[in-house]
């Protein structure tokens, strides 16, 4: 018998869109690499390389690839939900929605809850022993920040059924409606000065990108042989890039497509129309590469690599900051000199830091990868409202934890989540309760 990865790769149906799997892995890998490169750690704290060297900010137009991951999510969610609808017994009144939520969230929430519980216990122990200062305190605050992405992804899963119905009725019009709403929000924000309206774009911008995944699932981003299939992706990439450049050059939008410390306006938090246009050009660009990538993925070795990486991608994403900060912590403990960021000595040391961070991430993946393995999915039955409540609690809990972190546990440190103060224990409790509700609501007769 071959290895599990080889067996899984060889069992891949010929109808599977392998390029989507590659995009999922590549987008998460780009985010990990970007985080490792942007960290500018000194004995005094953690800074951002892009703030130290503003000339590097155009690189975010390549490394800010979260739009690609959400685009791939839309594609996968459309296929998954439609599959469950087809499998539903004729005349059944059971909730497909609950089964869909459980099926989509299992591989996301299981490794996330393990990460949260392990770090929560470690943070409590550290602070009970009187630690939590210096780089340790910074680590306790920073390791949860990437969870914002999981919170947004939870919202996308939860909104898939109604937005998929809108897509099936209006097609490109549904995407245009969300994009138009994002533009209107920015007009109200920057031209009319309406307070708090900008937070609506956490929904409109990311759901618009997610909607593009529905269009791809239906072959409406370009399909078939020849140059004709490239026309729409080329228009999407060119139009998105030109519009994004114009907005940054003449509008109130910053150059960086990731958040920068101390900036008055961020393209990321909350998202802006410029970030949406950036997402359009990225989606168009990756679609232009679909045909050569498909030829590459037809090779057994290349496909086995993608299959293996997909099986641990979420675990690696969750633990990559732990690994990076662990490397810096070890350097400080061993009195290894930390050069000033962006100096020649700093750049010379970068390859070694990245290699050690990658090795430590691999160790953490080996320890926790079992929680990302697929579990038996539920049949199309369950309790829809209970599942929706569980998803909402998960969403609020994960977003709250990404904001408050694990620093200051014993002092009751809080952060504002939709104008409500939230502590780390409360955020963890919401996430755990929400996950259990989703599991309970969506559990049906187990099928492989």
Residue pairs with C-beta under 8 A, 6 or more apart in sequence:
1 7
2 10
5 304
5 307
5 308
5 311
6 304
8 307
9 300
9 303
9 304
9 307
10 300
12 18
12 303
12 307
17 75
18 294
18 297
18 298
18 303
18 306
19 290
19 293
19 294
19 297
20 72
20 75
20 76
21 306
21 307
21 310
22 293
22 297
22 306
23 68
23 69
23 71
23 72
23 286
24 69
24 72
24 310
24 313
25 306
25 309
25 310
25 313
26 65
26 68
27 65
27 66
27 68
27 69
27 72
28 69
28 313
28 314
28 316
28 317
29 309
29 313
30 62
30 63
30 65
31 63
31 65
31 66
31 69
31 146
31 317
32 316
32 317
32 320
32 361
33 63
33 354
34 60
34 63
34 64
34 258
35 146
35 320
35 321
35 324
36 320
36 324
36 353
36 354
36 357
37 49
37 63
37 350
37 354
38 48
38 49
38 50
38 258
39 46
39 48
39 49
39 324
39 325
39 328
40 46
40 47
40 48
40 49
40 51
40 52
40 341
40 342
41 47
41 135
41 325
41 328
41 338
41 341
42 338
42 340
42 341
43 332
43 338
45 135
45 138
46 135
46 138
46 142
46 325
47 261
47 341
48 260
48 261
49 56
49 341
49 342
50 56
50 57
50 59
50 60
50 256
50 258
50 260
51 260
51 261
51 262
52 341
52 342
53 341
53 342
54 255
57 255
57 256
57 260
58 255
60 255
60 256
60 257
60 258
61 244
61 257
61 278
63 258
64 257
64 258
64 268
64 275
64 278
65 282
66 149
67 209
67 275
67 278
67 279
67 282
67 283
68 279
68 282
68 283
68 286
69 149
70 152
70 153
70 156
70 206
70 209
70 210
70 213
70 279
71 209
71 210
71 212
71 213
71 216
71 279
71 283
72 213
73 153
73 156
73 157
73 210
73 213
74 156
74 160
74 209
74 210
74 211
74 212
74 213
74 214
74 216
74 217
75 213
75 214
75 216
75 217
76 213
77 104
77 156
77 157
77 160
77 164
77 210
77 213
78 160
78 164
78 167
78 213
78 214
78 217
78 218
79 217
80 100
80 103
80 104
81 96
81 100
81 160
81 161
81 164
82 164
84 96
84 99
84 100
84 103
84 380
85 96
85 380
87 379
87 380
88 94
88 96
88 380
89 380
92 380
92 381
94 379
94 380
94 381
94 382
94 444
95 380
95 381
95 382
95 383
95 384
95 387
95 441
96 161
96 380
97 161
97 382
97 384
97 387
97 388
98 378
98 381
98 382
98 383
98 384
98 386
98 387
98 438
98 441
98 442
99 377
99 378
99 379
99 380
99 381
99 382
99 442
99 444
100 157
100 160
100 161
100 442
101 157
101 158
101 387
101 388
101 390
101 391
101 438
101 441
101 442
102 377
102 378
102 382
102 387
102 438
102 439
102 441
102 442
102 443
103 377
103 378
103 442
104 157
104 160
105 154
105 157
105 391
105 394
105 435
105 438
106 374
106 375
106 377
107 314
107 372
107 374
108 150
108 153
108 154
108 314
109 394
109 431
109 435
109 438
110 371
110 372
110 375
111 314
111 315
111 318
111 368
111 371
111 372
112 147
112 150
112 314
112 318
112 398
112 431
113 431
113 432
113 435
114 368
114 371
115 318
115 319
115 368
116 144
116 401
116 428
116 431
117 428
119 140
119 143
119 144
119 322
119 406
120 406
120 424
120 428
123 132
123 140
123 406
123 407
123 409
123 424
124 409
124 410
126 132
126 136
126 140
127 409
127 410
128 410
132 140
132 407
132 408
135 325
135 328
135 329
135 332
136 329
137 407
138 325
138 407
139 322
139 325
139 329
140 405
140 406
140 407
141 405
141 406
141 407
142 321
142 325
142 405
143 321
143 322
143 325
143 405
143 406
144 401
144 402
144 404
144 405
144 406
145 321
145 402
145 405
146 317
146 318
146 321
146 402
147 398
147 399
147 401
147 402
148 269
148 398
148 399
148 402
148 403
150 398
151 395
151 398
151 399
151 402
152 202
152 206
154 391
154 394
154 395
154 398
155 203
155 206
155 207
155 395
156 206
156 207
156 210
157 391
158 388
158 391
158 392
158 395
159 207
163 174
163 207
163 210
163 211
163 214
164 214
166 174
166 177
167 174
167 175
167 211
167 214
167 215
167 218
170 177
171 215
171 218
171 220
172 215
172 220
174 211
174 214
175 208
175 211
175 212
175 215
178 204
178 207
178 208
178 211
179 204
179 208
179 276
181 200
181 204
182 201
182 204
182 205
182 208
182 271
182 273
182 276
183 273
185 197
185 198
185 200
185 201
185 204
186 198
186 201
186 272
186 273
188 194
188 197
189 197
189 198
190 251
190 252
198 270
198 272
199 270
200 270
201 270
201 271
201 272
201 273
202 270
202 271
205 270
205 271
205 272
205 273
205 275
205 276
205 279
206 271
208 276
208 279
209 276
209 279
209 283
212 221
212 280
212 283
215 221
216 287
220 232
221 232
221 233
221 236
221 283
221 287
222 229
222 230
222 231
222 232
222 233
222 287
222 290
223 229
230 288
232 287
233 283
233 284
233 285
233 287
233 288
233 290
234 284
234 288
235 284
236 280
236 281
236 283
236 284
236 287
237 280
237 281
237 282
237 283
237 284
237 285
237 287
237 288
238 281
238 284
239 280
239 281
239 284
240 277
240 278
240 279
240 280
240 281
240 282
240 283
240 284
241 277
241 281
243 277
243 280
244 274
244 277
244 278
244 280
244 281
247 253
247 273
247 274
247 277
248 254
248 255
248 274
251 274
252 265
253 265
253 267
253 272
253 273
253 274
254 260
254 263
254 265
254 266
254 267
256 263
256 267
257 267
257 268
257 274
257 275
257 278
258 267
258 268
259 266
259 267
259 268
259 269
260 266
265 272
266 272
267 274
267 275
267 278
268 275
296 302
297 303
297 306
311 369
311 372
311 373
312 365
312 369
312 372
314 372
315 364
315 365
315 368
315 369
315 371
315 372
316 361
316 364
316 365
318 368
319 361
319 364
319 365
319 368
320 357
320 361
322 364
323 357
323 358
323 360
323 361
323 364
324 357
326 357
326 360
327 353
327 356
327 357
327 360
328 338
328 353
330 336
331 338
332 338
339 345
339 346
339 349
340 346
376 446
376 447
376 448
377 446
377 447
377 448
378 442
378 443
378 444
378 445
378 446
378 447
379 444
379 445
379 446
379 447
380 444
381 444
381 445
382 441
382 442
382 443
382 444
383 440
383 441
384 441
386 437
386 440
386 441
387 437
387 438
387 441
387 442
389 434
389 437
390 433
390 434
390 435
390 436
390 437
390 438
390 439
390 440
390 441
391 434
391 438
392 434
393 430
393 431
393 433
393 434
393 437
394 430
394 431
394 434
394 435
394 438
395 434
396 417
396 418
396 427
396 430
396 434
397 426
397 427
397 428
397 429
397 430
397 431
397 432
397 433
397 434
398 427
398 431
399 417
400 415
400 417
400 422
400 426
400 427
400 430
401 424
401 427
401 428
401 431
403 415
403 416
403 417
403 422
404 413
404 414
404 415
404 422
404 423
404 424
404 427
405 413
405 415
405 424
406 424
407 413
409 424
409 425
412 423
413 423
413 424
414 421
414 422
414 423
415 421
415 422
416 422
417 427
